Amino acid sequence: MFKRVPFTPGDLTDHQRGTDDTLTGQNFTTSVLIGDAGGSMFDFSKGGNDLFSGGFIATTTAFGDAFDSLFDFAQGGDDTFAAPLFFGRYTFYGDAGGSMSDHSKGGNDSFIGGSNDFSTFYGDAGGNMSGHSEGGNDTFTGGPVGAETTFYGDAGGDMSDHSKGGNDTFTVAGNAPPGGLINTFYGDAGGNMSGHVYGGDDSFVASGTNGSFPSIFFGDAGGDMFGFAHGGDDVAVLPTVNGLPNPPPEIGNQTSNEATGDARTMYSHAVGGDDSLSGGNAIGSGELDNILRGDADAMSGVARGGNDVLAGGNNTGSGLLNNFLYGDAVSLSDFSKGGKDILYAGTAAAGGTVSNVLWGDGLLSGQAKGGKDQFVFKDDGVMTVGTQNFIEDFSQSQHDQIKFIDVVGAESFNDLVITQSGTDTVITAGADQVTLHNFLGSLTEKDFLFA
C-alpha cells in the first residue's frame, strides 16, 4: 500500500507516494521546481500528480517526479507543465531528470508551451532508458506564436535493452507570421535505440500557419536504430508555411520542413514502423522544401523499412514548393530492404509551382532490395500535380505501379502518351506529366492504375 509523503530532498522509496502539489516558478529570475524527490525514486515508490507553472520572463526548470533517476519498480505521476504566454526559457522533465531503468514507468504527462519562449520538454527521462522501463503516454501542445521548442517523447538520451516508448502526441495550432515557430520532435529518444527497444506510436500534427522557420520530426530516434530495435507507427503532419515577401537577410525566404519516420540511420536488424508523413502546404510567395523519409536517411546491414505513406504538400500561393519523398531512405546498402510504400505527389494552383521528386525506396547499392511501391498523382479541380514530377527508381521487377486519380483526360492506359527522352521515359496524362528517370523499359497496362 502506498504511503503519502510530502516532497523529500532525498529519495522516495519503500512504497512511498508523493503528494499532489502545485509549484510556480518566480517571475524575472531562475527557479528549480521538483515535484516529489530531490534524489531518486525506487522500490515501488510513486510520484504524485503535480502542476507546474513557469515564471514570467524567467528561466524555470521543473522535474515532475525525481531530480535524479527512476529505477526498480518506481512509477511517475501524471504531471502537468505550463509555460507562460510570453518570454522565458523553460526545461521540463516529465518524470526524471536523469535516467529510467529496471521496471520503472513514466506517468502520462501534459506539457503546454508558451509564446516567444525557448523550451525543452522531456516526456519521461532527461537521460537514458534501459532495462524494461516504459515511457508514459505524454501530450505536448506547442506555443502559438514565435516559440522555439524541442520535444523528446520519452528519453533525451538513448533507449536500450527492452525499454519501450509511450504513445506521445504533439499538436500546435497557432498562426505565426512573420517570425514563425521552430519545432523539433523526437518521438521516443533523442539519441540511439538498440537492443530490443520498441518505439511508441507517436503523432505530430501542426495545423497552424508558420512563418519562415523549420519543423523537424523524427518518429522514433534522433540518432541510430540498431540491434533488434523496432520503430513505432508514427504520424507527422508538417505545418503550412506562408513565407515572407521581403524577408530580412538573416531569415531568408526559403524554408525546409523535414520528417523522418524512424531514425537518422538504421542498421543491423532494425525494423522501421508503418509511418504516415505529410508535407507542409505553401500559401505565400517564398520557397518551401518538404523532405520526407519513410524510415531513415541511410539503411544498411539487414535493416528493414516499414510500409509507409508519404504525401507531398500543396501550393496555393505564388511561390515554389519542392517535395522530396523517399519511401524508405536516401540510400540503402548491404542487405537492407525497403517496404511497400505509397507516395502521393503534391499539387499547385495556377500562379504557383510544385515539383515532386519521388523515390519509392532510395538509392540501392550492394545487395539491398526495394519493395513494391505505388506512386500516386491526384488532381483536385484547379489543384494539379503539373509537369514537374520525377520518379527516380521506378522498377517493374519490384512490381511498382503508377496511379492517376481524377486527372482529366487520363482515365485508362490508352489515354496516356508515352515517349522517351534520352535515358528517361516521359508519361503525359492529360495536362500532367511524369518523368521516369533512367528508365527505358516498355510500360504496359499492368504498370498503371486509374481512379
Steps between C-alpha positions, in 0.01 A plus 500: 500500500631847413582742782457870419798721576568866414797602290826349623847638417627141497360181343143377476495128587322211674151547343500870584280721287548868432224748570314693228668840502480832318832672435557836329827650382591852600474783249810674360745252655616136500298225671542125550182307582489134607172313536587211732864403561821702500686173446375183331189283515507120540352204688135536380485871580261716298493870419204725558295678237662843507435832325792721395492854362804684367584853606431800278808625310701245698706182485314206653612137528241253629526129585164326508602227743873451569797728453718197438383155379216247511588133540384174654116518471461876550220677315460864408184697559277666242643851504407820317750765391411843362725773366362857523377684197798728448878472515719265696713187494340183629626144544245247620565132586184291514633242744878491554779746436738205473435150369233231525587133537384161630116490497441870559213666319434859403173677567262642242617860503374816328717787374374837380738740327485878512556781250838644412661239725798266476386168644627142527255232610589140597199271516660259745880509554763758429761224472482138382237227526608138546393168647123459469421866566199643324410852402158649567249624246585868503330799339683806371333821385736739327504874554278700263734785400873539453607204714805277460424164657671161511297195604632160605209260523672265745880534550740779425781245467505138383252215536637147535423145620122441509391856572187624329384841390157637578240616249568873501303777332616845393271767361547863407219707353628855521550745215843657508580754230754637455736351759371147498543195717800268526392156616728197528334174605659166591226244544693277739875569544721794421792258463514136391265203528654154532448155649133399486361851544157570357400855412156635580234605251559874500319787332614848394227720353561866415172645382592867515692729266873548548714790388839410356648261755535121484330207669701180547349163591659166587238236566719294732872589541702808422809279470534140384281191523685169518495160665139382484346840565156553349345833414143588586221589258534876497309788342637841398307788345739789437386864518377729227761765418415848377853632444588867500472733198800712609685299765803635689830343386545300819169318437488465122199391301561124486365259760563129545270255679643153572336180622674165548279208596744314724865608547791682344661167406387136530728199495548151641149343538308825560143514368312815409139560596209559264503878495287771343677825409341807342692802377402856578299713262621829349277807490744789453754628252807328641658160441422193710679164494327197651745214560326178606680172572283202582760335722850654512761701320707184451429127544758221508565154643173306483284792608145491372279794413136528598198533272472876496268760349657831396310800366653812353366842590278717281562854375220757490742793505715666236834353606679169449431175685747211471399158630779244545352164599704190587286196573772343714834686507726719293732199468468125566806275506620153607194271534249762612150487354239763428133471593185523292451875491242737352615845386257782416622787284409853610293744294495870414245756385554738210762759591697262719750224423540152644783255436476138616813282517398149601712203607297191579792355695822703460835451333579126518850354523654166595229235547233745615148447364205727456135429570183513291422871494217710363533854363175697511418810295164647600352822364234692691327749274734795445761333723708280270830314525621681188800400293791507746464141624797265512513136606862409566484122554199353319547122484288248314688213664382630840145534360483878554188672367395851399148613589310793348195628687257763367743604227295648217568315176672203667243236583675196352831378367395590145473868602867524589769628265830328575824619340871468565742786550863396527517249786160604637141400432240779496132428573247765400162464673264774390670827596726325753836340440713243683863425416660167587869572536740240361220271386479371141280195552173433321205611714175296493154523651624303803721793596202737547187550707220751438223638720 
